[in-house]
Amino acid sequence: MPVVVLHGARSVGKTSLIQRLKEQGVLAAAVSLADTDVLHLARQDVLGWLRALPQPFAVDEAQLLPELPLALKNYLDETGDGVQALLTGSAQIGRSGLGGSDPLAGRTMTFTLPPLTEAELLSSNPKGWSVVDQMFRSQPRLGHRAEEAFWWHDAVLYGGLPRTRTMKLSRALLRDQLAAAMDAILTDHVLPDERFDVGNARRVLDYVLRHPAGELKVQVIGREVGLDPRTVDRYLDVLERRFLITELQNLRPPAKKTPRTTAKAYPGDIAFSARAHNVSDVGQQPDRVRGGLFEAFVAQQLTSHCMWAETRSTLWHWRQVKSGRAIEVDLVLEDTGGNLLGIEVKSGSSVRADAAKGLRALRDQYGDRVVGGYVITSNAQTMPMGNGWWAIPADALRDHTAWQ
């Protein structure tokens, strides 16, 4: 593809990545539309400005110039796709210029740059290793567990944004840094034509962050924060466009409900939820809070691993109501062949006898499509549970030696 589009939240590392590629000689030019002088020049004649850039080139914060996708399309038409361009953005790029369609459709590859994962931070992992591949293709190593039982507590507090994770700040300074990061994302003009009330956005965001892995029920959120449900719905879109929250859809939503009605919401980075709860010690939190943080942490790891796994797959959750009773599985991986892996997330250090009841219900519903299942615990050692289920510690999400 002549154009690569890279989305991601502010401070996740897009600009640093471009700078590194420029230093390595991969890019001939790298410009940022966050520079007002550059943006002013580009607006005068977008197509002429693109023609003057040496190739391959990168345009950072490309969403700030709504005319760019259509101009780039015309440039591609001129050259017969003889263009090499990297566009990055803190919000979705391309949905303007052709009646709301994407002018660059069929000519781009689009990726999202997520926060750092624990596997990436653990230097002993081989390049490209993905726990998603292991879950589908391999088996966990019997008896594995982490030497440090609660290592994931710090991972939840510091999250995966490069700045907060690598600076080793004190807990007090960390909370201030995270608050400043969220405020900057909310107050920045990420999209030129986007107008919203920061106070209302903050109220909706705080609710979602304080209920990680919770269902997105706009009526309930509206009552809690004092806003009309339609307003809540609009602000959820704003927060998702800015990568402050992510939605996980239901594998089998009821036919009469919208996808959002049965979706679960997670923080864009787990540290945002820890900050919203004012957590300084994860282990001292009530079970409900600790469990939500742990599930959101696991979901964040798996979402990223899906991006580079050889086994192309989608992450869902599963919930349905039968005879007035809800049956659910925290997370479900589905590969391109329709095979399913159920994943239950338990923040305790032991495995209860009923831990796999959701996995059994999933197999009852989908039969042979369910090829396995895992109960991910805080640090219970790896052990088989029968029926193809395994209990594994969270360490198996970051350490390739946890797998055969």
Rosetta blueprint (number, residue, H / E / L):
1 M L
2 P L
3 V E
4 V E
5 V E
6 L E
7 H E
8 G L
9 A L
10 R L
11 S L
12 V L
13 G L
14 K H
15 T H
16 S H
17 L H
18 I H
19 Q H
20 R H
21 L H
22 K H
23 E H
24 Q L
25 G L
26 V L
27 L L
28 A L
29 A E
30 A E
31 V E
32 S E
33 L L
34 A L
35 D L
36 T H
37 D H
38 V H
39 L H
40 H H
41 L H
42 A H
43 R H
44 Q H
45 D L
46 V H
47 L H
48 G H
49 W H
50 L H
51 R H
52 A H
53 L L
54 P L
55 Q L
56 P L
57 F E
58 A E
59 V E
60 D E
61 E L
62 A H
63 Q H
64 L H
65 L L
66 P L
67 E L
68 L H
69 P H
70 L H
71 A H
72 L H
73 K H
74 N H
75 Y H
76 L H
77 D H
78 E H
79 T H
80 G L
81 D L
82 G L
83 V L
84 Q L
85 A E
86 L E
87 L E
88 T E
89 G E
90 S L
91 A L
92 Q L
93 I L
94 G L
95 R L
96 S L
97 G L
98 L E
99 G L
100 G L
101 S E
102 D L
103 P L
104 L L
105 A L
106 G L
107 R L
108 T E
109 M E
110 T E
111 F E
112 T E
113 L L
114 P L
115 P L
116 L L
117 T L
118 E H
119 A H
120 E H
121 L H
122 L L
123 S L
124 S L
125 N L
126 P L
127 K L
128 G L
129 W L
130 S L
131 V H
132 V H
133 D H
134 Q H
135 M H
136 F H
137 R H
138 S L
139 Q L
140 P E
141 R L
142 L L
143 G L
144 H L
145 R L
146 A L
147 E L
148 E L
149 A L
150 F L
151 W H
152 W H
153 H H
154 D H
155 A H
156 V H
157 L H
158 Y H
159 G L
160 G L
161 L L
162 P H
163 R H
164 T H
165 R H
166 T H
167 M L
168 K L
169 L L
170 S L
171 R H
172 A H
173 L H
174 L H
175 R H
176 D H
177 Q H
178 L H
179 A H
180 A H
181 A H
182 M H
183 D H
184 A H
185 I H
186 L H
187 T H
188 D L
189 H L
190 V L
191 L L
192 P L
193 D L
194 E L
195 R L
196 F L
197 D L
198 V H
199 G H
200 N H
201 A H
202 R H
203 R H
204 V H
205 L H
206 D H
207 Y H
208 V H
209 L H
210 R L
211 H L
212 P L
213 A L
214 G E
215 E E
216 L L
217 K L
218 V H
219 Q H
220 V H
221 I H
222 G H
223 R H
224 E H
225 V H
226 G L
227 L L
228 D L
229 P H
230 R H
231 T H
232 V H
233 D H
234 R H
235 Y H
236 L H
237 D H
238 V H
239 L H
240 E H
241 R H
242 R L
243 F L
244 L L
245 I E
246 T E
247 E E
248 L E
249 Q L
250 N E
251 L L
252 R L
253 P L
254 P L
255 A L
256 K L
257 K L
258 T L
259 P H
260 R H
261 T H
262 T H
263 A L
264 K E
265 A E
266 Y E
267 P E
268 G L
269 D L
270 I H
271 A H
272 F H
273 S H
274 A H
275 R H
276 A H
277 H L
278 N L
279 V L
280 S L
281 D L
282 V H
283 G H
284 Q H
285 Q L
286 P L
287 D H
288 R H
289 V H
290 R H
291 G H
292 G H
293 L H
294 F H
295 E H
296 A H
297 F H
298 V H
299 A H
300 Q H
301 Q H
302 L H
303 T H
304 S H
305 H H
306 C H
307 M H
308 W H
309 A L
310 E L
311 T L
312 R L
313 S E
314 T E
315 L E
316 W E
317 H E
318 W E
319 R E
320 Q E
321 V E
322 K E
323 S L
324 G L
325 R E
326 A E
327 I E
328 E E
329 V E
330 D E
331 L E
332 V E
333 L E
334 E E
335 D E
336 T L
337 G L
338 G L
339 N L
340 L E
341 L E
342 G E
343 I E
344 E E
345 V E
346 K L
347 S L
348 G L
349 S L
350 S L
351 V L
352 R L
353 A L
354 D L
355 A L
356 A L
357 K H
358 G H
359 L H
360 R H
361 A H
362 L H
363 R H
364 D H
365 Q H
366 Y H
367 G H
368 D H
369 R H
370 V E
371 V E
372 G E
373 G E
374 Y E
375 V E
376 I E
377 T E
378 S L
379 N L
380 A L
381 Q L
382 T L
383 M E
384 P E
385 M E
386 G E
387 N L
388 G L
389 W E
390 W E
391 A E
392 I E
393 P E
394 A H
395 D H
396 A H
397 L H
398 R L
399 D L
400 H H
401 T H
402 A H
403 W E
404 Q L
